[in-house]
Amino acid sequence: MVTAPGLVCFDLDGTLVDPLLGVRNCVRKTCQAYDLAVPDEATIRGWIGFGMRDSLATLKGLEDAARLEAALEFYWERYREEGVFEHELYPGVFHLLHRLKRQGHRIYIVSAKPSLFARRIAYQFDLNLIFDDIFGSTLKGRWQPKTEVLAGLAERGTIWPGGVFIGDRGVDMIAARDHDLEAIGVGWGYGSREELAAAGAEHTFDTVPELDDWLRIRFPQPERFDAFSRSE
């Protein structure tokens, strides 16, 4: 029986929460404010999991760097006031996270969105006490691919080889493999099975209960802790 605590890293958008409504509404309001054509839903879905600056930069009318930065700032202001409240927690996620917490693992969020908003979203779903820490990009500046975020965490000793990274996009799988983490894909988010497989997913699960069943085998440690005791 394995008794040592494990390392479990989660992507946020498309893995733990569905951000589409909030992102779509904030993009629409930004486009209206800057007289831009609103991209279709398929385009917006394709942006989820990546940096918003680079995504907005693809819109006609935001070629000028200063105008792009202004539009990005407007987007994040709308997101701060409205978008963070327009997310949905995927069914079963709360139970899965609590069970992992009771086993005593180190549990992190590593998100493409600014850490400020990742923390707010975790808080509103009562997840903030479950995670040992929440990492994301900066609000301004160049978007960091997740493999770079994980590189910084590995350098500080926050993560270590042999853990698990769970996400819905190919960039999550690439980041996991770059840092000797088991790359686990989920099929309910915004990346296709083909995208996940091409990026090196070792397993892909279509539902939260299927992922939970696998995690029970992957981490068979007994439940020893109250779900909140290590964070209070």
ABEGO torsion letter per residue (X at the ends): XBABBBBBBBBABGAABBAAAAAAAAAAAAAAAAGBBBBBAAAAAAABGBBAAAAAAABBGAABAAAAAAAAAAAAAAAAAAAAAABBBBBGAAAAAAAAAAAGBBBBBBBABBAAAAAAAAAAAGAAAABABBBBBBABEBBBBAAAAAAAAAAAGABBBGBBBBBABAAAAAAAAAAGBBBBBBAABABBAAAAAAAGBABBBABAAAAAAAAAAABABBBABBAAAAAX
